[in-house]
Amino acid sequence: MTNEQKREQILNLEKPYYSIYEAAAVLGVHERTIRNHIRAGDLKAGKAGRQWRIAKADLIAFAAPQN
């Protein structure tokens, strides 16, 4: 799946926030990969109780190609 297809898939989603598992499914990577990117500061996320939540805008920014 190309970066543009990933971006379009994310834009078509209706939820404003995603769990680590949902973000991993959307991006086609393992949950551990998402956690590593959060820990490294590459992907913005916040905790709601004990669970991480990723805003849709942050997921789009992360999936966009880096120039």
C-alpha positions as CSV (number, residue, x, y, z in Angstrom):
1,M,0.0,0.0,0.0
2,T,1.4,3.4,-1.0
3,N,1.6,6.4,1.4
4,E,-1.2,8.1,-0.6
5,Q,-3.4,5.1,-0.2
6,K,-2.7,5.0,3.6
7,R,-3.5,8.7,3.9
8,E,-6.8,8.2,2.0
9,Q,-7.7,5.3,4.2
10,I,-7.1,7.4,7.3
11,L,-9.1,10.3,5.9
12,N,-12.1,8.0,5.3
13,L,-12.2,7.0,9.0
14,E,-14.7,8.7,11.2
15,K,-13.2,8.4,14.6
16,P,-11.3,11.4,16.1
17,Y,-9.0,9.2,18.2
18,Y,-7.5,5.8,17.7
19,S,-6.0,3.2,20.0
20,I,-2.5,1.7,19.3
21,Y,-4.1,-1.4,17.9
22,E,-6.4,0.5,15.5
23,A,-3.5,2.7,14.4
24,A,-1.4,-0.3,13.7
25,A,-4.2,-1.9,11.7
26,V,-4.7,1.2,9.6
27,L,-1.0,1.6,8.9
28,G,-0.4,-2.1,8.4
29,V,2.3,-2.5,11.0
30,H,2.6,-4.3,14.4
31,E,1.4,-2.7,17.6
32,R,5.0,-2.7,18.9
33,T,6.0,-0.6,16.0
34,I,3.4,2.1,16.9
35,R,4.6,2.0,20.6
36,N,8.2,2.4,19.5
37,H,7.3,5.4,17.3
38,I,5.4,7.0,20.3
39,R,8.3,6.3,22.6
40,A,10.8,7.9,20.1
41,G,8.6,10.9,19.7
42,D,7.9,10.3,16.0
43,L,4.1,9.8,16.6
44,K,2.2,12.1,19.0
45,A,-0.1,10.3,21.4
46,G,-1.7,10.9,24.8
47,K,-2.8,8.7,27.5
48,A,-6.5,8.3,28.5
49,G,-6.3,6.4,31.7
50,R,-4.0,3.5,31.0
51,Q,-4.5,3.5,27.2
52,W,-2.7,5.4,24.5
53,R,-4.9,7.5,22.1
54,I,-3.7,8.9,18.8
55,A,-5.5,11.8,17.2
56,K,-6.6,11.4,13.6
57,A,-4.6,14.5,12.6
58,D,-1.5,13.1,14.2
59,L,-2.0,9.8,12.4
60,I,-2.3,11.6,9.1
61,A,0.8,13.6,9.8
62,F,2.7,10.5,10.7
63,A,1.6,8.6,7.6
64,A,2.5,11.5,5.3
65,P,5.8,11.2,3.5
66,Q,8.6,13.1,5.1
67,N,10.4,15.5,2.8
